[in-house]
Amino acid sequence: MKFFLDTADVNEIRELVETGLVDGVTTNPSLVAQAGRRFEDVLIEICELVPGPVSAEVTDTTFEGMLAEGRHLAKVASNVVIKVPLTIEGLKACRILSREGIKVNVTLCFSPAQAILAAKVGASFVSPFIGRLDDVGEAGMTLIYEIVEIYRNYPEFTTEILAASIRHPIHVVDSARAGAHVVTMPPKVLRQLYNHPLTDKGLSAFLNDWKKTGQKILAR
Ligand code: E4P
């Protein structure tokens, strides 16, 4: 399973790349706005830090506009993946960009029917938004299970399921259980994955007992 970071904060990415756990990055216009910097500058820096796929989202809503923006952003770095919304125009653009050899992440997927369309137009990734479905009282994780089940029926579907809108570690664990290929998570959630109170308690007890022995492992 691949871990992507869902952020446009270069400092956070730089720090977490050191863990060896970051396989890629996803950004969106809201995350770029939070970063408060020029999009392309941020994108170049992220692509240098992370060799894996880095999603950059188009903001035009027309087929022609998305094609133009997608082709432009794809030239920024070889690991840029173009993010398009799951609309008729977006999927038309996905089909063409994919045929040109540009990887596309179809974002804002909220139903299994939409995920079938994304696979049929050759998307490299489809991003079902779990947290936003939970927010409106739907079981977001059910969508991941449904897409995994559907894609398994059709070996010609090569689209990777990228679980998005992740809010907490249980979303990551459940996405893994469902068989999502990738989970994109905010930096905070990646850090939370390490935590368990019994780890802290156990370590503290071991260190206290070790101190009582008066020994040092590297003592000469
Ligand atoms: C995915 O690529 C999106 O950037 C992201 O996961 C959206 O998450 P949110 O619902 O927390 O904004």
Residues whose N, C-alpha, C, O or C-beta is under 5 A from the ligand:
A	BS01	E4P	D6 T26 T27 N28 S127 G131 R132 A164 S165 I166 T184
